[in-house]
Amino acid sequence: MSGPFLGLDVGDRTIGVAVSDELGWAHPLQTIRRKNLQADLDALAAIVEERSATRLVVGLPLNMDDTEGPRAAKTRRFADKLRERFSLPIVLWDERLTTWEAERLLREAGTRRRKRKEWVDALAAQLLLQSYLDAGAPETGL
């Protein structure tokens, strides 16, 4: 692995962000409240620069039958905007059930509902980034 990767769980209202460390572990970083495309890209640019990120791993929400729905199409369009803005590899990665799993983990940990809302997207980003790292961090995704 060369340099830290950022994992992004992109939703309509938020973008969960996770970062990898030199040992190959992913960590939840923050949740960006979406405003507009320019503001979202600027917020991500600040994180990319601060963390010296070398790759962006974007969660692609596939249906359980491996098909892509409207949410996946939106995510692909957002990934295209990332490619226009950043000169980094952008990899799409299967994020099925990561938000559900993040919610479950936070509930099991006894996290209050308000805190869960604050951290669920960043934790989902961590789960998708860890899945990507565990798969050997391939240079291409979906």
C-alpha positions in Angstrom: 0.0 0.0 0.0 1.4 3.4 -1.0 0.2 6.2 1.2 -3.2 6.5 2.8 -6.4 5.8 1.0 -9.7 7.5 1.7 -12.9 5.5 1.7 -16.1 7.5 0.8 -19.6 6.5 1.6 -21.5 8.9 -0.6 -25.2 9.6 0.1 -27.6 12.3 -0.8 -27.1 14.3 2.4 -23.8 13.2 3.7 -20.4 11.7 2.7 -18.8 9.4 5.2 -15.0 9.5 5.1 -12.5 6.9 6.4 -8.8 6.7 6.1 -6.3 3.9 6.0 -3.1 3.7 8.0 0.3 2.2 7.2 -0.6 -1.1 8.7 -3.6 -1.6 6.4 -6.3 -0.7 8.8 -9.2 1.6 8.0 -10.5 4.2 10.5 -13.6 6.3 10.5 -12.6 10.0 10.0 -15.6 12.2 9.7 -19.0 12.8 8.0 -19.3 15.7 5.6 -22.8 17.3 5.4 -23.4 17.8 1.7 -24.2 21.3 0.5 -23.5 21.4 -3.2 -21.1 19.7 -5.6 -18.4 22.5 -5.4 -18.5 22.6 -1.6 -18.5 18.8 -1.3 -15.4 18.6 -3.6 -13.7 21.4 -1.7 -14.3 19.6 1.6 -12.9 16.4 0.1 -9.9 18.3 -1.4 -9.0 19.6 2.1 -9.0 16.1 3.5 -7.0 14.7 0.5 -4.4 17.3 1.1 -4.3 17.1 4.9 -4.0 13.3 4.8 -1.8 13.1 1.6 -4.2 10.6 0.2 -3.1 8.6 -2.7 -6.4 6.9 -3.7 -10.1 7.4 -3.3 -12.2 4.3 -2.7 -15.9 5.1 -3.4 -18.6 2.8 -2.2 -20.9 1.6 -5.0 -24.3 0.7 -3.6 -25.2 -2.4 -5.6 -28.5 -4.3 -5.2 -28.5 -7.7 -3.5 -28.8 -9.3 -7.0 -25.6 -7.5 -8.2 -27.6 -5.0 -10.4 -27.2 -1.3 -10.2 -30.1 1.0 -9.4 -30.6 4.8 -9.4 -28.3 5.3 -6.3 -25.4 3.5 -8.0 -25.9 5.7 -11.1 -25.7 8.8 -8.9 -22.5 7.4 -7.3 -20.9 6.7 -10.6 -21.6 10.3 -11.7 -20.1 11.6 -8.4 -17.0 9.4 -9.0 -16.7 11.0 -12.5 -16.7 14.4 -10.8 -14.0 13.2 -8.4 -11.9 12.1 -11.5 -12.2 15.5 -13.0 -11.1 17.2 -9.8 -8.4 14.9 -8.5 -5.4 13.4 -10.2 -5.7 10.3 -8.0 -6.9 6.8 -8.8 -10.7 6.5 -8.0 -11.9 3.0 -7.3 -15.5 2.0 -7.0 -16.0 -0.7 -4.4 -19.1 -2.8 -3.4 -20.6 -1.2 -0.3 -23.6 -3.5 0.1 -24.8 -3.6 3.7 -22.1 -1.4 5.1 -24.6 1.2 6.5 -26.7 -1.6 7.9 -23.6 -3.1 9.6 -22.4 0.2 10.9 -25.9 0.9 12.4 -25.8 -2.6 14.0 -22.3 -2.1 15.5 -23.2 1.3 16.9 -26.4 0.0 18.5 -24.6 -3.0 20.0 -22.0 -0.6 21.4 -24.8 1.2 23.1 -24.3 4.4 21.2 -27.1 6.9 21.6 -29.3 7.6 18.6 -27.9 11.1 18.0 -24.3 9.9 18.1 -25.2 7.0 15.8 -26.6 9.5 13.2 -23.3 11.5 13.5 -21.0 8.5 13.0 -22.9 5.9 10.9 -21.7 7.2 7.5 -18.0 7.4 8.6 -18.2 3.9 10.1 -19.8 2.6 6.8 -16.9 4.2 4.9 -14.5 2.5 7.3 -16.2 -0.9 6.6 -16.1 -0.5 2.8 -12.4 0.7 2.9 -11.4 -2.2 5.2 -13.1 -4.6 2.8 -11.1 -3.1 -0.1 -7.9 -3.3 1.9 -8.6 -6.9 2.9 -9.1 -7.7 -0.8 -5.5 -6.6 -1.5 -6.3 -3.0 -2.5 -6.8 -3.7 -6.2 -6.2 -0.8 -8.6 -9.5 -1.4 -10.3 -12.9 -2.0 -8.8 -16.4 -2.2 -10.2 
